[in-house]
Structure formats: C-alpha cells, structure tokens
Amino acid sequence: MAQVSVNPFKVLAACAAQWSEYRPLLGPAATRVLGQRLAELRTAGGDRDAAADRAARTLLDALPPDAAAALREDGAQARFTGPPATVLHQGYGVQDLCMIVLDGNPMVGPVYGQVRERLLSEPAAPWHEGGDPLLIVLSGDDGRRRVPLFQFEAGTMPWQVVLDVNSVLRADLDPWGAADWWLSASTWWQGTPAALLGQGRDAELRGAAHALAGTDTGSSRCPSTRPRGPSR
C-alpha cells in the first residue's frame, strides 16, 4: 500500500469536494472497500487518526497514479493539527465523504450542508423498518436516519395529506427537497406548509404540490411556494 505522508483527513476532504471527478475512477470493489474504511472511521471514536489513514491509503491505492498524485497534492497543501472535524477542503470535510459514500446523501459541502443542518434541527424521531415508504426520512453526518415529526397527526399515524404531497414531490427520490418545501416559510401562507396541517387547508397543500411538480390538477390557486432543494 502507498504510504500517506500527508494529512489523511485533508485527502479525504479533498476527495469529497471533487467526488464527481474521482467517483468514475473507482471500480465497484474499490468503492465497497472504501465504504468499509469510512464506516470504520465514522465509528472509530478515539482512534480516528489510524482509521483516517487506512481510509486514505485505500483511496489512494485504488486511484490511477495521476489522480492519486493530485489528491496527495491537495492533502499536502495544509498540514493541519487541529480536530479532524475542522480539516476542510473547499468547505468539505471527511464527514462529507462518509455521507456521500455510505449514505448516498447529497446534502454536503458549505452550501447544502447548511440546508441539511437546518432541516435536521427540526423535531424528529428515529426511523424504523416497516415505516410508511411515503414518509420523508433524513440522515445526518452520523448516518442515523430520522423521520421529521411534523408528518404525524398523532403517535405513529401520519397525516394523509402529508403522504399525498410526499408522493407528488417524490420524497422517496428527493427527501431533502420535499422536507425543504414543507419546512420553508412562504410569503403566500405567512408561514410554512407544515404549519397548515390540521387547519383545513389540505386542498391548498395538495394543489401547491401539484403545481410545483408540474402536475397541476387545477384544484388550487395557491403558488408552489419556494423552489425545492437539490436532487442529485
């Protein structure tokens, strides 16, 4: 294996920042092994330095020589001795690479990461197997999946209109965009769509969702509120 003489956290952060370039260079087997190393890093606790070194070595060994050299150069640009979570490259950190590879989470980096944290700050409960597939499920940098609580009328019973709107907004493919729609304020409604639940405004919510998705049924004259979040 190649020896990592640069900061491994910086190498992994640089890979996260340029993942669209490096991903095609990794075969399925290499991506799988990298995922295993990143999973070890995520749960490493006090042994994060060694876990990061193993993950960086796995990554560099799997890349073509020129790509590995470019990552090494990025990792050598700043030898940082602070906490791993603060080692960034273009606003990306090692936790972003973990979310990309392990969770398929697109909400990473300095822009989408802020949206992710805003949405994750809303009340939520742990997600469990067997939940309704139409519910929005989000995950953070720890990989744990959460269900925003605004979706439930009582206990574990979801609002029917939430399931209907989530289906229209394709929350199964873009949960972050759907969550952003529900939880972002609209000047038309003087609040968030989620605040209208239980207020006899279900037809407006459904109509706005159809308008946003381009499947307007004509049942509502409400605007679609703000644009949806990123879908990758």
SULGI-V825375 format. One record per residue. N is the residue number from 1. RES is the residue in three letters. PHI is phi in degrees with one decimal (999 if undefined). PSI is psi in whole degrees, 0 to 359 (999 if undefined). OMEGA is omega in whole degrees, -180 to 180 (none if undefined). Layout:
BEGIN
n = [N & N]
res = [RES & RES]
phi = [PHI & PHI]
psi = [PSI & PSI]
omega = [OMEGA & OMEGA]
END
This chain:
BEGIN
n = [1 & 2 & 3 & 4 & 5 & 6 & 7 & 8 & 9 & 10 & 11 & 12 & 13 & 14 & 15 & 16 & 17 & 18 & 19 & 20 & 21 & 22 & 23 & 24 & 25 & 26 & 27 & 28 & 29 & 30 & 31 & 32 & 33 & 34 & 35 & 36 & 37 & 38 & 39 & 40 & 41 & 42 & 43 & 44 & 45 & 46 & 47 & 48 & 49 & 50 & 51 & 52 & 53 & 54 & 55 & 56 & 57 & 58 & 59 & 60 & 61 & 62 & 63 & 64 & 65 & 66 & 67 & 68 & 69 & 70 & 71 & 72 & 73 & 74 & 75 & 76 & 77 & 78 & 79 & 80 & 81 & 82 & 83 & 84 & 85 & 86 & 87 & 88 & 89 & 90 & 91 & 92 & 93 & 94 & 95 & 96 & 97 & 98 & 99 & 100 & 101 & 102 & 103 & 104 & 105 & 106 & 107 & 108 & 109 & 110 & 111 & 112 & 113 & 114 & 115 & 116 & 117 & 118 & 119 & 120 & 121 & 122 & 123 & 124 & 125 & 126 & 127 & 128 & 129 & 130 & 131 & 132 & 133 & 134 & 135 & 136 & 137 & 138 & 139 & 140 & 141 & 142 & 143 & 144 & 145 & 146 & 147 & 148 & 149 & 150 & 151 & 152 & 153 & 154 & 155 & 156 & 157 & 158 & 159 & 160 & 161 & 162 & 163 & 164 & 165 & 166 & 167 & 168 & 169 & 170 & 171 & 172 & 173 & 174 & 175 & 176 & 177 & 178 & 179 & 180 & 181 & 182 & 183 & 184 & 185 & 186 & 187 & 188 & 189 & 190 & 191 & 192 & 193 & 194 & 195 & 196 & 197 & 198 & 199 & 200 & 201 & 202 & 203 & 204 & 205 & 206 & 207 & 208 & 209 & 210 & 211 & 212 & 213 & 214 & 215 & 216 & 217 & 218 & 219 & 220 & 221 & 222 & 223 & 224 & 225 & 226 & 227 & 228 & 229 & 230 & 231 & 232]
res = [MET & ALA & GLN & VAL & SER & VAL & ASN & PRO & PHE & LYS & VAL & LEU & ALA & ALA & CYS & ALA & ALA & GLN & TRP & SER & GLU & TYR & ARG & PRO & LEU & LEU & GLY & PRO & ALA & ALA & THR & ARG & VAL & LEU & GLY & GLN & ARG & LEU & ALA & GLU & LEU & ARG & THR & ALA & GLY & GLY & ASP & ARG & ASP & ALA & ALA & ALA & ASP & ARG & ALA & ALA & ARG & THR & LEU & LEU & ASP & ALA & LEU & PRO & PRO & ASP & ALA & ALA & ALA & ALA & LEU & ARG & GLU & ASP & GLY & ALA & GLN & ALA & ARG & PHE & THR & GLY & PRO & PRO & ALA & THR & VAL & LEU & HIS & GLN & GLY & TYR & GLY & VAL & GLN & ASP & LEU & CYS & MET & ILE & VAL & LEU & ASP & GLY & ASN & PRO & MET & VAL & GLY & PRO & VAL & TYR & GLY & GLN & VAL & ARG & GLU & ARG & LEU & LEU & SER & GLU & PRO & ALA & ALA & PRO & TRP & HIS & GLU & GLY & GLY & ASP & PRO & LEU & LEU & ILE & VAL & LEU & SER & GLY & ASP & ASP & GLY & ARG & ARG & ARG & VAL & PRO & LEU & PHE & GLN & PHE & GLU & ALA & GLY & THR & MET & PRO & TRP & GLN & VAL & VAL & LEU & ASP & VAL & ASN & SER & VAL & LEU & ARG & ALA & ASP & LEU & ASP & PRO & TRP & GLY & ALA & ALA & ASP & TRP & TRP & LEU & SER & ALA & SER & THR & TRP & TRP & GLN & GLY & THR & PRO & ALA & ALA & LEU & LEU & GLY & GLN & GLY & ARG & ASP & ALA & GLU & LEU & ARG & GLY & ALA & ALA & HIS & ALA & LEU & ALA & GLY & THR & ASP & THR & GLY & SER & SER & ARG & CYS & PRO & SER & THR & ARG & PRO & ARG & GLY & PRO & SER & ARG]
phi = [999 & -68.0 & -88.7 & -95.5 & -96.5 & -110.8 & -68.6 & -64.9 & -64.7 & -69.3 & -60.0 & -68.1 & -64.8 & -64.4 & -64.1 & -61.5 & -65.3 & -121.9 & -58.5 & -62.2 & -85.2 & -86.7 & -56.4 & -65.3 & -87.2 & -104.6 & -74.5 & -56.6 & -65.7 & -65.1 & -64.7 & -64.3 & -66.2 & -59.5 & -60.5 & -62.9 & -67.1 & -69.3 & -64.2 & -63.7 & -64.6 & -61.1 & -108.5 & -71.7 & 65.7 & -79.0 & -106.3 & -68.7 & -60.8 & -66.2 & -65.7 & -65.8 & -63.4 & -64.1 & -65.2 & -66.4 & -64.5 & -60.4 & -64.5 & -64.4 & -67.9 & -84.7 & -87.1 & -59.1 & -53.7 & -68.3 & -68.7 & -62.6 & -64.1 & -65.1 & -66.6 & -60.5 & -63.4 & -61.5 & -71.0 & -93.9 & -67.7 & -150.0 & -81.9 & -111.3 & -112.8 & -79.2 & -58.8 & -54.4 & -64.7 & -98.2 & -81.6 & -123.5 & -134.0 & 55.1 & 87.1 & -102.7 & -126.0 & -62.0 & -63.6 & -67.2 & -65.5 & -60.4 & -65.7 & -65.0 & -78.4 & -83.9 & -112.5 & 63.6 & -87.6 & -84.1 & -87.0 & -127.1 & 87.3 & -69.9 & -95.4 & -67.3 & -61.5 & -66.8 & -64.2 & -56.9 & -66.3 & -63.2 & -70.3 & -73.6 & -76.1 & -73.2 & -54.9 & -150.3 & -125.1 & -59.4 & -82.6 & -124.8 & -55.8 & 94.8 & -69.7 & -59.0 & -66.6 & -87.0 & -74.9 & -74.1 & -126.1 & -120.4 & -136.1 & -106.0 & -72.8 & -89.2 & 82.6 & -75.7 & -92.9 & -131.3 & -114.4 & -57.1 & -75.4 & -60.3 & -74.3 & -106.9 & -76.0 & -160.4 & 57.3 & -102.0 & -92.1 & -77.2 & -64.9 & -63.5 & -66.0 & -64.1 & -63.4 & -63.6 & -65.9 & -59.8 & -65.5 & -63.9 & -82.9 & 54.5 & -63.7 & -68.4 & -96.0 & -135.6 & -62.6 & -69.6 & -63.8 & -65.2 & -62.7 & -64.3 & -63.8 & -65.5 & -106.2 & -103.6 & -67.1 & -119.0 & -66.9 & -66.4 & -96.0 & 55.5 & 165.2 & -95.7 & -55.4 & -60.9 & -70.4 & -87.5 & -62.8 & 78.9 & -107.1 & 72.6 & -115.1 & -59.2 & -62.8 & -65.5 & -63.0 & -64.1 & -63.4 & -65.3 & -65.2 & -63.6 & -63.5 & -66.3 & -81.1 & 79.1 & -122.2 & -56.1 & -92.0 & 81.0 & -85.0 & -147.8 & -100.5 & -73.7 & -71.3 & -84.8 & 61.3 & -71.6 & -61.1 & -74.6 & -76.1 & -69.4 & -128.4 & -123.3]
psi = [149 & 147 & 134 & 103 & 2 & 177 & 114 & 328 & 323 & 321 & 313 & 323 & 319 & 324 & 319 & 317 & 333 & 33 & 323 & 335 & 322 & 332 & 315 & 344 & 352 & 126 & 170 & 318 & 317 & 320 & 322 & 315 & 320 & 319 & 320 & 318 & 321 & 326 & 321 & 320 & 318 & 328 & 15 & 336 & 239 & 353 & 38 & 327 & 312 & 320 & 320 & 321 & 318 & 318 & 318 & 320 & 319 & 316 & 311 & 322 & 332 & 342 & 154 & 155 & 318 & 321 & 319 & 321 & 322 & 319 & 321 & 319 & 318 & 319 & 340 & 353 & 334 & 105 & 109 & 138 & 8 & 187 & 142 & 324 & 342 & 0 & 111 & 155 & 113 & 34 & 0 & 147 & 178 & 328 & 331 & 320 & 322 & 315 & 321 & 309 & 317 & 324 & 349 & 29 & 118 & 353 & 70 & 167 & 179 & 337 & 298 & 333 & 324 & 321 & 317 & 311 & 325 & 315 & 325 & 345 & 347 & 151 & 136 & 163 & 155 & 142 & 140 & 148 & 142 & 358 & 161 & 127 & 347 & 354 & 147 & 129 & 127 & 156 & 149 & 198 & 351 & 354 & 354 & 138 & 138 & 151 & 114 & 133 & 344 & 341 & 349 & 133 & 317 & 132 & 238 & 11 & 115 & 155 & 135 & 322 & 329 & 315 & 320 & 312 & 318 & 323 & 317 & 319 & 1 & 54 & 340 & 330 & 328 & 70 & 327 & 320 & 318 & 317 & 320 & 324 & 312 & 324 & 7 & 138 & 144 & 132 & 333 & 317 & 357 & 41 & 196 & 153 & 324 & 329 & 346 & 352 & 134 & 8 & 14 & 26 & 23 & 320 & 322 & 318 & 315 & 317 & 319 & 321 & 317 & 321 & 319 & 320 & 354 & 22 & 39 & 125 & 354 & 7 & 355 & 145 & 8 & 146 & 170 & 8 & 202 & 159 & 156 & 166 & 182 & 146 & 122 & 999]
omega = [177 & 177 & -179 & -179 & 179 & -180 & -177 & 178 & 178 & 177 & -178 & 177 & 179 & 177 & 178 & -178 & -177 & -174 & -179 & 178 & -175 & -177 & -179 & -178 & -179 & 176 & -180 & -179 & 180 & 179 & 179 & 180 & 177 & 177 & 178 & 180 & 179 & 176 & 176 & 180 & -178 & -177 & -172 & -178 & -177 & -178 & -175 & -179 & -180 & 180 & 178 & 179 & 179 & 180 & 180 & 178 & 178 & -180 & -177 & 179 & -176 & -177 & 171 & -175 & -177 & 179 & 178 & 179 & 179 & 178 & 177 & 180 & 177 & -179 & -178 & -176 & -180 & 175 & -171 & -178 & -180 & 179 & -178 & -177 & -178 & 178 & -175 & 171 & -178 & 178 & 179 & 177 & -179 & 179 & 178 & 178 & 177 & -179 & -180 & -172 & -174 & -172 & -174 & -176 & -178 & -173 & -176 & 177 & -173 & -179 & -178 & 178 & 178 & 177 & 179 & -178 & 177 & -179 & 179 & 179 & 177 & 179 & -178 & 177 & 178 & 177 & 179 & 176 & 178 & 177 & -180 & -178 & 179 & 179 & 174 & 177 & -178 & 177 & -179 & -176 & 175 & 179 & -179 & -177 & -176 & 177 & 178 & -172 & -180 & -176 & -173 & 177 & 179 & 179 & 180 & -179 & -179 & 171 & 179 & -180 & 176 & 179 & 180 & -179 & 179 & 178 & 179 & -178 & 180 & 180 & 178 & 180 & -177 & -178 & -179 & 177 & 179 & 179 & 179 & 178 & -178 & -168 & 178 & -176 & 177 & 178 & 179 & -177 & -178 & -180 & 180 & 173 & -180 & -179 & -180 & -179 & -180 & -178 & -179 & -177 & -175 & -179 & 178 & 180 & 180 & -180 & 179 & 179 & 178 & 179 & 180 & -177 & -179 & 178 & -174 & 180 & -178 & -177 & -178 & 176 & -179 & 174 & -176 & -176 & -172 & 179 & 179 & 179 & -176 & 173 & -176 & none]
END
